[in-house]
Amino acid sequence: MQEFHGLSGGASYVAAEYGAWAARPPSLHGDVGSGRLRSKKGVRSNPACHILQGPPGRGPYNRVVSAAPTTTTASNRALFALWIPFWLLMLVIAVEDNRDDPGIRWWEPLLWEGSSLLVATGWLLLQRRVSARWNADIGNPWRWFGRHAAWLPIIGITFVPLIYGIRHGVYAFTGEIYEHRPLLDLFFYESIKLLLFAGLWLGIIFGIESFASWQRERERLLAVQKHLAQFQLAQLRAQLQPHFLFNALNTISSLMQVDVDRADRLLSRLADLLRATLQAGERQVTSLRDEVELLRLYASIMEERFTGRISLHWKIDDEALLASIPVMLLQPLLENAFKHGVERSTSPVTIEIAAHRDGESLQVTVRNDGILGDAPGAGIGLRNCRERLAVLYGSQAKFELESRRKHGRGEVIARLRLPWQRYLA
């Protein structure tokens, strides 16, 4: 069982629920989080549709993890895509083998193979009707084949009389008699053929059903992982917003006893910033244009605090403004520049925010005068930034924090590279 790290609250509960579900026998997999489907006949379990429920007191998450019945249709399509060409080939071979025999009319090979096709298809359709119950044992091949093998005596007893009954009936309709070998020899000969035929097609059916079962499990796991990622992103955003608000209020608090008018202006701008943040709602991504507007609001608060100590430059390409970017991803980078650049310096500090498209990537850079602290990148904001990038983009995104000397002064550069995606509102 895969372990899920770094999750708490709703996410860890979902991980635990999925772990408990995966440890159950396949026949009990219809009860994740006590999920149920309601029908007119009452409440019934559905192993193909799981509703994620929250912990006691939190209510259900109401997220459908998987809806697997459609894979049964796909399995049937795949099976009959093999079944029909197989019997067409058998019919063609039968006609070709007897084409030069003057004692056999053209329709007789079609009747011989057609009667077998008709009865075999009937048994196949019956198997497909009961397959949903038997496929619970698909993970145990011996049991699955054993269930089917138990029907072979019944199939053998009915198969020969049915196909030869059809042939006798058609021959009788034409006024002729269908002649064949003695019944004992006939049953022995046809039973051997039937055993080989059934073994072949049971193997094919097992392969198709196994693949369908693997697909269902894969889709189910991907759905669970997707919702876990959503829970984790929600946690990260919930973690970031109080952290940002605390720092902003702390800035205002430091001015309350010194300059009430400036503190009032800062509160007004903080309100504008919070309003803009709330307008983003629960979206995980926004356009770089909107993200830059949030940055400008935040920068105006910090410029008011550090009046005369900041030189702020914006170098944002017009094309880059159309890019998609996670909401409030850049705010911790700019906050880091103020905290470790401006606060620790007594001389004016230059901060530059740049963004441009680089092929199939969006590159954002935040530069500031100063040096990195003792534990660079260990703060909540930057750690949050890395974790969000890992959840949303995996290895496609890259975040680097670099310190270097330039013109005798220290310079800190935060580089962010994301896959280029045009934002669609």
C-alpha positions as CSV (number, residue, x, y, z in Angstrom):
1,M,0.0,0.0,0.0
2,Q,1.4,3.4,-1.0
3,E,1.9,5.8,1.9
4,F,0.6,9.4,1.6
5,H,2.9,12.0,3.2
6,G,2.4,15.6,4.1
7,L,-1.4,15.4,4.3
8,S,-3.7,16.2,7.2
9,G,-7.4,16.8,7.9
10,G,-9.6,15.9,5.0
11,A,-6.8,14.6,2.8
12,S,-5.4,12.2,5.4
13,Y,-8.9,10.9,6.1
14,V,-9.4,10.2,2.4
15,A,-6.0,8.5,2.2
16,A,-7.0,6.3,5.2
17,E,-10.4,5.5,3.7
18,Y,-8.8,4.5,0.4
19,G,-6.2,2.4,2.3
20,A,-9.0,0.6,4.2
21,W,-10.9,0.0,1.0
22,A,-7.9,-1.4,-0.9
23,A,-7.2,-3.9,2.0
24,R,-10.7,-5.4,1.7
25,P,-11.6,-8.3,-0.5
26,P,-12.9,-7.2,-4.0
27,S,-16.4,-8.3,-3.1
28,L,-16.5,-5.6,-0.3
29,H,-15.1,-2.7,-2.4
30,G,-18.6,-1.1,-2.7
31,D,-18.5,0.6,0.7
32,V,-15.8,3.3,0.7
33,G,-16.7,5.9,3.3
34,S,-20.2,4.2,3.6
35,G,-21.0,5.4,0.1
36,R,-24.4,4.3,-1.2
37,L,-26.5,4.8,-4.3
38,R,-30.2,5.3,-3.8
39,S,-32.7,3.9,-6.2
40,K,-36.5,3.6,-6.1
41,K,-36.1,0.2,-4.5
42,G,-34.1,1.5,-1.6
43,V,-30.5,1.8,-0.7
44,R,-28.0,-0.5,-2.4
45,S,-24.2,-0.8,-2.6
46,N,-22.5,-0.2,-5.9
47,P,-18.9,-1.4,-6.1
48,A,-18.4,0.8,-9.2
49,C,-19.3,4.1,-7.7
50,H,-17.7,5.4,-4.5
51,I,-18.7,8.6,-2.6
52,L,-15.9,10.1,-0.5
53,Q,-17.3,10.8,3.0
54,G,-15.7,13.1,5.5
55,P,-14.9,12.4,9.1
56,P,-17.7,12.5,11.7
57,G,-19.1,16.0,12.1
58,R,-17.7,17.3,8.8
59,G,-20.3,15.9,6.4
60,P,-19.7,14.2,3.1
61,Y,-17.3,15.5,0.5
62,N,-19.8,14.4,-2.2
63,R,-17.1,13.5,-4.7
64,V,-17.7,10.6,-7.0
65,V,-14.5,8.7,-7.3
66,S,-15.3,6.3,-10.1
67,A,-18.1,5.1,-12.2
68,A,-17.0,1.7,-13.6
69,P,-20.1,0.1,-15.3
70,T,-19.1,1.6,-18.6
71,T,-16.1,-0.7,-18.7
72,T,-18.5,-3.7,-19.0
73,T,-19.7,-2.3,-22.3
74,A,-16.2,-1.8,-23.4
75,S,-15.3,-5.4,-22.5
76,N,-18.3,-6.6,-24.5
77,R,-17.3,-4.5,-27.5
78,A,-13.8,-5.9,-27.4
79,L,-15.0,-9.5,-27.0
80,F,-17.4,-9.3,-29.9
81,A,-14.8,-7.5,-32.0
82,L,-12.9,-10.8,-31.8
83,W,-15.9,-13.2,-31.9
84,I,-17.4,-11.9,-35.1
85,P,-14.2,-12.1,-37.3
86,F,-13.4,-15.5,-35.8
87,W,-16.7,-17.0,-36.9
88,L,-16.6,-15.2,-40.3
89,L,-13.2,-16.8,-40.8
90,M,-14.6,-20.3,-39.8
91,L,-17.4,-19.9,-42.3
92,V,-15.0,-18.9,-45.1
93,I,-12.7,-21.9,-44.3
94,A,-15.6,-24.3,-44.2
95,V,-16.8,-23.2,-47.6
96,E,-13.3,-23.2,-49.1
97,D,-12.5,-26.7,-47.8
98,N,-15.6,-28.2,-49.4
99,R,-15.9,-26.1,-52.6
100,D,-14.4,-28.7,-54.9
101,D,-16.4,-31.6,-53.4
102,P,-19.3,-32.3,-55.9
103,G,-21.2,-34.2,-53.3
104,I,-21.5,-31.2,-51.0
105,R,-23.8,-28.2,-51.9
106,W,-22.6,-24.7,-51.1
107,W,-25.1,-24.1,-48.2
108,E,-24.2,-27.2,-46.3
109,P,-20.8,-26.0,-44.9
110,L,-22.6,-22.7,-43.9
111,L,-25.2,-24.8,-42.1
112,W,-22.7,-26.9,-40.3
113,E,-20.6,-23.9,-39.0
114,G,-23.7,-21.7,-38.7
115,S,-25.4,-24.1,-36.3
116,S,-22.3,-24.1,-34.1
117,L,-22.1,-20.3,-34.3
118,L,-25.7,-20.0,-33.2
119,V,-25.5,-22.2,-30.2
120,A,-22.0,-20.9,-29.1
121,T,-23.3,-17.3,-29.3
122,G,-26.2,-18.2,-27.1
123,W,-24.0,-19.6,-24.5
124,L,-21.6,-16.6,-24.8
125,L,-24.5,-14.2,-24.3
126,L,-25.5,-16.1,-21.1
127,Q,-22.0,-15.9,-19.9
128,R,-22.0,-12.2,-20.4
129,R,-25.1,-11.8,-18.3
130,V,-23.6,-13.6,-15.3
131,S,-20.1,-12.2,-15.8
132,A,-20.7,-9.2,-13.5
133,R,-21.2,-11.5,-10.5
134,W,-18.3,-13.8,-11.4
135,N,-15.9,-11.0,-12.2
136,A,-15.5,-10.3,-8.5
137,D,-13.2,-13.3,-8.6
138,I,-11.1,-11.9,-11.4
139,G,-8.2,-11.5,-9.0
140,N,-8.3,-15.2,-8.3
141,P,-7.8,-17.0,-11.7
142,W,-8.3,-20.5,-10.3
143,R,-11.7,-19.6,-8.8
144,W,-12.8,-17.7,-11.8
145,F,-11.9,-20.5,-14.2
146,G,-13.4,-23.0,-11.7
147,R,-16.7,-21.2,-11.8
148,H,-16.8,-21.4,-15.6
149,A,-15.5,-25.0,-15.7
150,A,-18.4,-26.1,-13.5
151,W,-20.7,-25.3,-16.4
152,L,-18.8,-27.3,-19.0
153,P,-20.7,-30.6,-18.4
154,I,-24.0,-28.8,-18.9
155,I,-22.7,-27.0,-22.1
156,G,-21.4,-30.3,-23.4
157,I,-24.7,-32.1,-22.8
158,T,-26.8,-29.4,-24.5
159,F,-24.3,-28.3,-27.2
160,V,-24.2,-31.4,-29.3
161,P,-28.0,-32.1,-29.3
162,L,-28.7,-28.4,-30.2
163,I,-26.4,-28.1,-33.1
164,Y,-27.3,-31.5,-34.6
165,G,-31.0,-30.8,-33.9
166,I,-30.7,-27.6,-36.0
167,R,-28.9,-29.5,-38.8
168,H,-31.5,-32.4,-38.8
169,G,-34.3,-29.8,-38.9
170,V,-32.9,-28.0,-41.9
171,Y,-32.1,-31.2,-43.8
172,A,-35.6,-32.4,-43.0
173,F,-37.0,-29.2,-44.3
174,T,-35.3,-29.8,-47.7
175,G,-36.6,-33.4,-47.7
176,E,-33.3,-35.0,-47.0
177,I,-31.7,-36.9,-44.2
178,Y,-28.6,-35.6,-42.3
179,E,-26.1,-38.5,-41.9
180,H,-23.3,-38.4,-39.3
181,R,-21.1,-40.8,-37.3
182,P,-22.6,-42.9,-34.4
183,L,-23.8,-40.9,-31.4
184,L,-21.2,-42.2,-29.0
185,D,-18.3,-41.3,-31.3
186,L,-20.0,-38.0,-32.1
187,F,-20.2,-37.0,-28.4
188,F,-16.6,-37.9,-27.8
189,Y,-15.4,-36.1,-30.9
190,E,-17.5,-33.0,-30.3
191,S,-16.7,-32.9,-26.6
192,I,-12.9,-32.7,-27.4
193,K,-13.5,-29.9,-29.8
194,L,-15.8,-28.1,-27.4
195,L,-13.2,-28.4,-24.6
196,L,-10.5,-26.8,-26.8
197,F,-12.9,-24.2,-28.0
198,A,-14.1,-23.3,-24.5
199,G,-10.6,-23.1,-23.2
200,L,-9.5,-20.8,-26.0
201,W,-12.4,-18.3,-25.5
202,L,-12.3,-18.5,-21.7
203,G,-8.7,-17.5,-21.9
204,I,-9.6,-14.6,-24.2
205,I,-12.5,-13.5,-21.9
206,F,-10.3,-13.7,-18.9
207,G,-7.7,-11.5,-20.5
208,I,-10.3,-8.9,-21.5
209,E,-11.9,-8.8,-18.1
210,S,-8.5,-8.6,-16.4
211,F,-7.6,-5.6,-18.5
212,A,-11.0,-4.0,-17.8
213,S,-10.5,-4.7,-14.0
214,W,-7.0,-3.2,-14.1
215,Q,-8.4,-0.1,-15.9
216,R,-11.1,0.3,-13.3
217,E,-8.6,0.1,-10.5
218,R,-6.3,2.6,-12.3
219,E,-9.1,5.1,-12.9
220,R,-10.3,4.7,-9.3
221,L,-6.7,5.3,-8.0
222,L,-6.2,8.3,-10.3
223,A,-9.5,9.8,-9.1
224,V,-8.5,9.4,-5.5
225,Q,-5.1,10.9,-6.2
226,K,-6.7,13.8,-8.0
227,H,-9.0,14.5,-5.0
228,L,-6.1,14.1,-2.6
229,A,-4.2,16.7,-4.6
230,Q,-7.2,19.1,-4.5
231,F,-7.4,18.7,-0.7
232,Q,-3.7,19.3,-0.4
233,L,-3.9,22.4,-2.6
234,A,-6.8,23.7,-0.5
235,Q,-4.7,23.1,2.7
236,L,-1.7,25.0,1.2
237,R,-3.8,28.0,0.3
238,A,-5.5,27.9,3.7
239,Q,-2.0,27.9,5.2
240,L,-0.7,30.7,3.0
241,Q,-3.5,33.2,3.6
242,P,-3.3,33.5,7.4
243,H,0.5,33.6,7.1
244,F,0.3,36.5,4.6
245,L,-2.4,38.3,6.7
246,F,-0.4,38.0,9.9
247,N,2.7,39.6,8.2
248,A,0.6,42.4,6.7
249,L,-1.2,43.2,10.1
250,N,2.2,43.0,11.8
251,T,3.4,45.7,9.4
252,I,0.4,47.9,10.2
253,S,0.8,47.3,13.9
254,S,4.3,48.6,13.8
255,L,3.1,51.9,12.5
256,M,0.0,52.4,14.7
257,Q,2.0,54.2,17.4
258,V,4.2,56.1,15.0
259,D,2.1,57.3,12.1
260,V,-1.6,56.8,12.4
261,D,-2.3,58.3,8.9
262,R,0.1,55.8,7.2
263,A,-1.3,53.0,9.2
264,D,-4.8,54.0,8.0
265,R,-3.7,54.0,4.4
266,L,-2.1,50.6,4.9
267,L,-5.3,49.2,6.3
268,S,-7.2,50.6,3.3
269,R,-4.8,49.0,0.9
270,L,-4.9,45.7,2.8
271,A,-8.7,45.7,2.5
272,D,-8.3,46.2,-1.3
273,L,-5.8,43.3,-1.4
274,L,-8.0,41.0,0.6
275,R,-11.0,41.9,-1.5
276,A,-9.1,41.0,-4.7
277,T,-7.9,37.8,-3.1
278,L,-11.5,36.8,-2.2
279,Q,-12.6,37.6,-5.7
280,A,-10.3,34.8,-6.9
281,G,-12.6,32.5,-5.0
282,E,-11.5,28.8,-4.9
283,R,-9.7,28.9,-8.2
284,Q,-6.3,27.3,-8.1
285,V,-5.0,29.2,-11.1
286,T,-5.5,32.7,-12.5
287,S,-3.9,34.9,-15.3
288,L,-0.5,36.4,-14.7
289,R,-2.2,39.8,-15.3
290,D,-4.5,39.3,-12.3
291,E,-1.6,37.9,-10.2
292,V,0.5,41.0,-11.0
293,E,-2.4,43.2,-9.9
294,L,-2.4,41.4,-6.5
295,L,1.4,41.9,-6.3
296,R,1.1,45.6,-7.0
297,L,-1.4,45.9,-4.2
298,Y,0.9,44.1,-1.8
299,A,3.9,46.1,-3.0
300,S,2.0,49.4,-2.4
301,I,1.5,48.3,1.2
302,M,5.2,47.5,1.7
303,E,6.3,50.7,-0.2
304,E,4.2,52.7,2.3
305,R,5.9,51.0,5.2
306,F,9.4,51.4,3.8
307,T,9.0,54.9,2.3
308,G,12.2,56.0,0.5
309,R,14.0,52.7,0.9
310,I,12.7,50.8,-2.1
311,S,13.2,51.1,-5.8
312,L,10.6,48.8,-7.5
313,H,10.8,47.8,-11.2
314,W,8.3,45.8,-13.2
315,K,9.4,44.1,-16.4
316,I,6.4,42.0,-17.5
317,D,6.0,41.2,-21.2
318,D,2.6,41.7,-22.7
319,E,2.4,38.1,-23.9
320,A,3.4,36.8,-20.5
321,L,0.3,38.5,-19.0
322,L,-1.9,35.9,-20.8
323,A,-0.3,33.0,-19.0
324,S,-1.9,30.8,-16.4
325,I,-0.3,30.8,-13.0
326,P,-1.4,29.5,-9.5
327,V,-3.2,32.1,-7.4
328,M,-0.9,34.0,-5.0
329,L,2.1,32.0,-6.1
330,L,4.3,35.1,-6.5
331,Q,3.3,36.9,-3.3
332,P,5.7,34.8,-1.1
333,L,8.6,35.6,-3.5
334,L,8.0,39.3,-3.3
335,E,7.5,39.1,0.5
336,N,10.8,37.3,0.8
337,A,12.5,40.1,-1.1
338,F,11.1,42.7,1.3
339,K,11.7,40.6,4.4
340,H,15.3,39.6,3.7
341,G,16.3,42.5,1.4
342,V,14.7,45.7,2.6
343,E,14.3,44.9,6.4
344,R,17.9,43.9,6.8
345,S,19.3,46.9,4.9
346,T,19.8,50.5,5.9
347,S,20.4,51.6,2.4
348,P,17.9,51.8,-0.5
349,V,17.1,48.4,-2.1
350,T,16.2,47.6,-5.7
351,I,13.6,45.0,-6.4
352,E,12.8,43.8,-9.9
353,I,9.9,41.6,-10.9
354,A,10.2,40.2,-14.5
355,A,8.2,37.7,-16.5
356,H,8.4,36.5,-20.1
357,R,7.6,33.6,-22.3
358,D,10.5,31.3,-23.1
359,G,9.4,28.8,-25.7
360,E,6.9,26.5,-24.0
361,S,7.6,27.9,-20.6
362,L,6.7,30.9,-18.5
363,Q,9.7,32.3,-16.6
364,V,9.2,34.7,-13.7
365,T,12.2,36.3,-11.8
366,V,12.2,38.3,-8.6
367,R,15.5,40.0,-7.9
368,N,16.5,42.1,-4.9
369,D,19.6,43.5,-3.3
370,G,20.7,41.5,-0.2
371,I,21.9,38.1,0.9
372,L,20.2,34.8,1.7
373,G,19.6,34.0,5.4
374,D,20.9,31.1,7.3
375,A,18.2,28.7,6.1
376,P,17.3,29.9,2.6
377,G,13.9,28.7,1.4
378,A,12.9,27.2,4.8
379,G,10.1,29.8,5.5
380,I,6.4,29.0,5.2
381,G,5.9,31.1,2.1
382,L,8.7,29.6,0.0
383,R,8.0,26.0,1.2
384,N,4.3,26.5,0.3
385,C,5.3,27.7,-3.1
386,R,7.4,24.6,-3.8
387,E,4.7,22.2,-2.5
388,R,2.0,23.8,-4.7
389,L,4.3,23.6,-7.8
390,A,4.9,19.9,-7.0
391,V,1.2,19.1,-6.7
392,L,0.1,21.1,-9.8
393,Y,3.0,20.5,-12.2
394,G,5.3,17.8,-10.8
395,S,8.7,17.8,-12.5
396,Q,7.5,20.2,-15.2
397,A,7.9,23.2,-12.9
398,K,11.2,24.5,-11.4
399,F,11.9,26.9,-8.6
400,E,15.4,28.1,-7.8
401,L,16.7,30.5,-5.1
402,E,20.2,31.9,-5.8
403,S,22.5,34.4,-4.1
404,R,25.4,36.0,-5.9
405,R,27.7,39.1,-5.8
406,K,27.1,41.9,-8.3
407,H,29.0,45.2,-8.4
408,G,30.3,44.6,-4.9
409,R,26.8,44.0,-3.5
410,G,24.8,40.9,-2.7
411,E,21.9,40.0,-5.0
412,V,19.2,37.4,-4.4
413,I,17.3,35.9,-7.4
414,A,14.2,33.7,-7.2
415,R,13.5,32.0,-10.5
416,L,10.3,30.3,-11.4
417,R,9.7,28.2,-14.5
418,L,6.2,26.9,-15.3
419,P,4.8,25.1,-18.4
420,W,3.3,27.7,-20.7
421,Q,-0.5,27.6,-20.6
422,R,-2.8,30.4,-21.8
423,Y,-5.3,31.2,-19.1
424,L,-8.9,30.6,-20.0
425,A,-11.4,32.3,-17.7
